């Protein structure tokens, strides 16, 4: 009897411990070994925000949107067309401004990250859809058959600021809750100090000052790729060249490395390196070259980034990035170390270093790179419903809490004078009395 009486509470105690263990193991620590595989790849990171960010897109005067397209086409000898519905944005690497504009204008859009609202009072953000990059080149400096005498990009920028200055929502928070796209490094150059409080959508920070742009408030965008996406499978059988590059050999200060690379690489038998400029034939040759090479060279140009990088990604041609100050889009979900080779400038211009490095990469590793490229290339397809535009809006939505923090902080701070920038320089209005 005594033995049975002891056994019963012992069994009960063990069972109770098992129940408690199961409860705490599933409720408090749910990610045990058997389900960790659901969280090992960047693409599986949950990205849907709890609430969609409300965006109000300004109905700008047409001269800032469709008017820029018209001026661009007229300057290139095309007849003036009053039918806006038939206007096509020119195919160039800065077409992100068109894709975002078109997306917000699409009545059937179903993006999860931002929702367009027609009532500005309900908006979290105000999108300014000025085609700033196209405006920069609307009136060609040279080689244009027609000079559009009435079009002037600087005057357009100033006119935009005059128009915004009359808007109550611009004045309300000193533009902090506004979004501008200025993908070309020189876009909005004349007014950047007037819009630097806003969220800027840029390709890199190459020509922006440290008090104008920052990861704190801005978003890095990919250029639109110019060559055809590779449709084949991963593999090296049809990629006979070790490395390919086609582009302008001579660039300004930031791209002097290109000439050095040409001298080092142009006599390597399995490397294709060509001088080329933007043309239909050049794009055809670049497509063929990238689709048939294992690696694609991406040296800095006039600025740290260029569309060539995104051409390489959609070609499954492993980018070799030689740009010490490059910034890359969507790095919270893309590990570029898995899809690209990074080489510092000094090593790259050391004779023999680059080709020895790349020839040492075995086939298995190349296939791993290519497989990763297939996993992420949709992020660089602007026409993919789940591609670039969707990801840009996600990046924009992530900035909103910090943007609101800046606005609220700005309201309560008194005038502050700094001899040097501090950690709050992009969160603080340093010249305004409150």
C-alpha positions in Angstrom: 0.0 0.0 0.0 2.8 2.4 0.9 4.6 1.8 -2.3 1.4 2.4 -4.4 0.7 5.6 -2.6 4.1 7.0 -3.3 3.9 5.9 -7.0 0.7 7.7 -7.7 1.9 11.3 -6.8 5.2 10.6 -8.6 3.5 9.7 -11.8 1.2 12.7 -11.4 4.1 15.0 -10.9 5.9 13.7 -14.0 2.8 14.1 -16.1 2.3 17.6 -14.8 5.9 18.5 -15.7 5.5 17.2 -19.2 2.3 19.2 -19.7 4.1 22.4 -18.4 7.1 21.7 -20.7 4.8 21.2 -23.7 2.9 24.4 -23.0 5.9 26.6 -22.5 7.8 25.0 -25.4 4.9 25.8 -27.9 3.7 29.0 -26.4 6.8 30.9 -25.4 9.5 29.3 -27.6 7.6 28.2 -30.7 10.5 28.1 -33.1 12.0 24.8 -32.3 14.3 22.8 -34.6 11.5 21.2 -36.5 10.2 24.5 -38.0 13.4 26.6 -38.2 13.7 25.9 -41.9 10.8 28.3 -42.5 13.0 31.2 -41.5 16.3 30.5 -43.1 16.0 32.4 -46.4 15.7 36.2 -46.7 12.7 35.9 -49.0 10.7 34.2 -46.2 11.0 37.2 -43.8 7.4 38.5 -43.1 7.1 41.8 -44.9 3.4 42.8 -44.7 3.0 45.8 -42.4 0.2 45.8 -39.8 -1.5 48.7 -41.6 -1.0 50.0 -45.1 0.6 53.5 -45.3 -1.7 56.1 -46.7 -0.2 58.0 -49.6 -1.7 61.2 -51.1 -0.3 61.9 -54.6 -0.3 65.5 -55.6 -2.2 66.4 -58.7 0.6 68.4 -60.1 0.2 70.7 -63.0 0.7 68.6 -66.1 3.9 70.4 -67.1 5.7 68.5 -64.3 4.6 65.0 -65.6 3.2 64.5 -69.1 4.6 67.9 -70.2 8.1 66.6 -69.5 7.5 63.6 -71.7 6.1 65.8 -74.5 9.1 68.1 -74.3 11.5 65.2 -74.4 9.9 63.7 -77.5 9.6 67.0 -79.3 13.3 67.7 -78.7 14.0 64.4 -80.5 12.0 65.2 -83.5 8.7 63.5 -82.7 5.6 65.4 -83.5 3.7 67.0 -80.7 0.9 64.8 -79.4 -1.9 66.2 -77.2 -3.3 62.8 -76.4 -1.8 62.0 -73.0 -3.1 58.5 -73.0 -0.9 57.6 -75.9 2.3 59.1 -74.5 5.0 56.6 -73.6 7.7 57.3 -71.1 11.1 57.0 -72.9 12.8 53.7 -72.0 15.8 54.7 -69.9 17.4 53.6 -66.7 15.4 56.2 -64.6 12.0 54.9 -65.5 11.2 54.3 -61.8 9.5 57.7 -61.6 7.1 56.5 -64.3 6.4 53.1 -62.7 5.6 54.6 -59.3 3.4 57.3 -60.9 1.5 54.7 -63.0 1.1 52.4 -60.0 -0.5 55.1 -57.8 -2.8 56.0 -60.8 -3.9 52.4 -61.3 -7.4 52.0 -60.0 -7.0 48.2 -59.7 -3.7 48.3 -57.8 -3.7 46.0 -54.8 -0.4 46.8 -53.1 -0.2 45.8 -49.5 2.3 48.4 -48.3 0.8 51.7 -49.4 -2.8 52.8 -50.2 -3.5 55.8 -52.3 -5.9 58.2 -50.6 -7.8 61.1 -52.1 -8.2 63.0 -48.9 -4.9 64.7 -47.9 -6.1 64.9 -44.3 -6.0 61.2 -44.0 -2.5 60.8 -45.5 0.7 59.6 -43.9 2.8 60.6 -46.8 2.6 63.1 -49.8 4.1 61.9 -53.0 5.4 64.5 -55.4 5.3 62.9 -58.9 7.7 65.3 -60.7 9.6 63.5 -63.5 12.8 65.0 -62.2 15.3 62.6 -64.0 13.6 63.0 -67.4 13.4 66.7 -66.9 17.1 66.8 -66.5 17.7 65.5 -70.1 14.5 66.7 -71.8 16.3 69.3 -73.8 19.5 67.6 -75.0 22.7 69.5 -74.8 24.0 68.0 -78.0 22.9 65.8 -80.9 19.3 66.8 -80.6 17.4 67.6 -83.9 15.3 70.2 -82.2 16.0 72.6 -79.3 13.0 73.1 -77.1 13.6 76.7 -76.3 10.8 77.1 -73.8 12.0 74.1 -71.7 14.5 74.7 -68.9 15.0 72.1 -66.1 16.3 74.7 -63.6 13.2 76.8 -64.2 11.0 73.7 -63.8 12.6 72.9 -60.4 12.0 76.5 -59.2 8.5 76.4 -60.5 7.9 73.2 -58.5 9.1 74.8 -55.3 6.9 77.8 -56.0 3.9 75.5 -56.4 4.7 73.4 -53.3 5.2 76.6 -51.3 1.5 77.3 -51.7 0.4 73.9 -50.4 -0.6 73.8 -46.7 0.6 70.2 -46.3 4.1 71.1 -47.5 4.3 74.0 -45.0 2.7 72.0 -42.1 5.7 69.8 -41.4 8.4 71.5 -43.5 8.1 68.8 -46.1 9.2 65.9 -43.8 6.2 63.8 -44.8 6.8 64.3 -48.5 8.4 61.9 -51.0 10.4 62.9 -54.0 12.0 60.7 -56.6 15.3 61.9 -57.9 17.0 58.9 -59.3 19.5 60.6 -61.7 22.4 61.8 -59.5 21.8 65.4 -60.7 18.0 65.4 -60.5 16.6 68.2 -58.3 20.2 69.4 -58.0 19.2 73.1 -57.8 16.5 72.6 -55.1 17.9 69.7 -53.1 18.6 71.9 -50.1 15.0 72.9 -50.1 13.7 69.3 -50.2 16.3 67.6 -48.0 13.9 67.2 -45.1 11.7 65.0 -47.3 12.1 61.3 -48.1 14.3 61.1 -51.3 14.2 58.0 -53.6 17.7 57.9 -55.0 20.0 55.5 -56.8 23.0 56.3 -54.5 24.3 59.1 -52.4 27.2 59.9 -54.8 26.4 63.6 -55.3 24.4 64.3 -52.2 25.8 65.8 -49.1 25.8 64.1 -45.7 23.3 66.8 -44.5 21.0 66.1 -47.5 20.6 62.4 -47.6 20.8 59.4 -45.3 19.7 55.8 -44.7 17.6 57.3 -41.8 15.1 58.8 -44.1 15.8 57.9 -47.7 15.4 54.9 -50.0 17.9 53.4 -52.5 16.3 52.4 -55.7 17.5 50.1 -58.5 17.8 51.4 -62.0 15.6 49.8 -64.6 17.6 47.2 -66.5 18.2 47.9 -70.1 18.8 44.4 -71.5 16.6 41.4 -71.9 16.1 39.1 -68.9 17.8 35.7 -69.3 15.2 33.0 -69.6 17.4 29.9 -69.4 18.4 27.7 -66.6 21.4 28.1 -64.3 24.6 26.5 -65.7 28.0 27.3 -67.2 27.8 25.3 -70.4 26.7 28.2 -72.5 28.8 30.8 -70.6 32.1 30.5 -72.4 33.5 33.9 -71.3 35.0 34.3 -67.8 34.0 38.0 -67.5 32.2 40.6 -69.6 32.1 44.4 -69.6 30.7 46.8 -72.1 30.6 50.5 -71.4 32.3 53.9 -71.6 36.0 53.4 -71.0 36.6 57.0 -70.0 34.6 58.6 -67.1 35.0 61.5 -64.8 36.8 61.4 -61.4 34.7 58.6 -59.9 35.3 56.3 -62.8 39.0 56.7 -63.6 39.4 53.1 -62.6 37.8 52.0 -65.8 40.7 52.9 -68.0 43.1 51.1 -65.7 40.9 48.0 -65.8 40.8 48.1 -69.7 44.6 48.1 -69.8 44.8 45.2 -67.4 42.1 43.0 -68.9 41.8 43.7 -72.6 44.4 41.1 -73.5 43.0 38.3 -71.3 41.7 35.6 -73.7 38.6 34.7 -71.7 37.6 38.2 -70.8 35.4 40.4 -73.1 35.9 44.1 -72.3 34.6 46.6 -74.8 34.1 50.4 -75.1 30.5 51.2 -75.9 27.9 53.9 -75.6 24.1 53.8 -75.3 22.5 52.5 -78.5 20.2 49.8 -79.7 23.1 47.8 -81.1 25.1 48.2 -77.9 22.3 46.8 -75.9 22.0 43.9 -78.3 25.7 43.2 -77.9 25.5 43.6 -74.1 22.6 41.2 -73.9 24.6 38.6 -75.8 27.7 39.2 -73.8 26.1 39.1 -70.3 24.0 36.0 -71.2 27.2 34.1 -72.3 29.5 35.1 -69.4 30.0 33.8 -65.9 30.9 37.1 -64.4 30.0 40.7 -65.3 32.3 43.6 -64.3 30.7 46.5 -62.5 33.2 49.3 -61.9 32.3 52.7 -60.6 31.4 55.3 -63.3 30.7 59.0 -62.7 28.8 57.9 -59.7 29.1 54.6 -57.6 26.2 52.8 -59.2 24.8 52.2 -62.7 22.1 50.2 -64.5 24.8 47.7 -65.6 24.6 46.0 -62.2 20.9 45.3 -62.6 21.5 44.1 -66.2 23.9 41.6 -64.8 21.5 40.4 -62.1 18.7 39.7 -64.5 21.2 38.0 -66.8 22.3 35.6 -64.0 25.8 36.9 -64.7 27.5 37.2 -61.3 28.3 40.9 -60.7 31.9 41.8 -59.9 31.5 45.1 -58.0 34.5 47.4 -57.9 33.0 50.5 -56.3 34.2 51.4 -52.9 31.3 53.7 -52.1 28.4 52.0 -53.7 25.0 51.7 -51.9 22.7 48.9 -52.9 18.9 48.7 -52.8 16.8 46.5 -50.5 19.7 45.2 -48.4 17.4 44.2 -45.6 16.1 41.3 -47.7 19.0 40.8 -50.1 22.4 39.5 -49.0 24.5 40.8 -51.9 27.4 38.7 -50.7 25.5 35.7 -52.0 24.9 37.1 -55.5 28.0 39.3 -56.2 31.8 39.4 -55.8 33.1 42.5 -54.1 36.7 43.6 -54.9 38.3 46.8 -53.5 39.7 49.2 -56.0 43.3 48.8 -55.0 43.2 45.1 -55.4 41.3 45.3 -58.7 43.9 47.4 -60.4 46.7 45.0 -59.3 47.8 43.2 -62.5 46.6 39.6 -62.5 44.7 39.8 -59.3 41.1 39.9 -60.7 41.4 37.1 -63.2 43.2 34.8 -60.8 40.4 35.4 -58.2 37.6 34.6 -60.7 39.3 31.6 -62.3 39.6 30.2 -58.8 35.9 30.1 -58.3 34.7 26.5 -59.0 31.6 25.5 -60.9 29.7 24.5 -57.8 30.1 28.0 -56.3 29.1 29.6 -59.6 25.9 27.6 -59.6 25.2 28.6 -56.1 25.6 32.3 -57.0 23.3 31.8 -60.0 20.7 30.0 -57.9 20.6 32.9 -55.5 20.3 35.3 -58.4 17.2 33.5 -59.6 15.8 33.9 -56.1 16.1 37.6 -55.9 16.0 38.9 -59.5 12.2 39.7 -59.2 13.2 42.6 -57.0 14.7 44.2 -60.0 11.8 43.7 -62.4 9.7 46.8 -62.5 6.9 45.2 -64.5 6.6 42.2 -62.1 3.4 42.8 -59.9 5.5 41.4 -57.0 8.7 43.0 -58.1 10.5 46.3 -57.8 7.5 48.7 -57.3 6.0 46.6 -54.6 9.4 46.5 -52.8 10.0 50.2 -53.1 6.7 50.9 -51.4 7.6 48.4 -48.7 10.9 50.3 -48.1 9.0 53.6 -48.1 6.5 52.2 -45.5 9.4 51.3 -43.2 10.5 54.9 -43.0 7.2 56.2 -41.8 7.6 55.6 -38.0 11.0 57.4 -38.0 9.6 60.2 -40.2 6.8 60.7 -37.6 9.4 60.7 -34.8 11.3 63.5 -36.6 8.1 65.5 -37.1 7.1 65.3 -33.4 10.7 65.9 -32.2 11.0 68.9 -34.5 7.9 70.5 -33.0 9.2 70.6 -29.5 12.9 71.5 -30.0 14.0 75.1 -29.6 16.5 76.7 -32.0 19.8 74.8 -31.9 23.2 75.8 -33.3 25.8 73.2 -34.1 29.4 73.8 -35.1 29.5 70.1 -36.2 26.9 67.6 -37.3 25.7 65.3 -34.6 23.7 62.1 -34.5 20.4 64.0 -34.7 21.4 66.2 -37.6 18.8 64.6 -39.9 16.1 64.7 -37.2 16.5 68.2 -36.1 15.6 71.5 -37.7 18.7 73.5 -36.8 17.6 76.9 -38.0 14.0 77.3 -37.0 12.7 79.1 -33.9 9.8 77.3 -32.3 
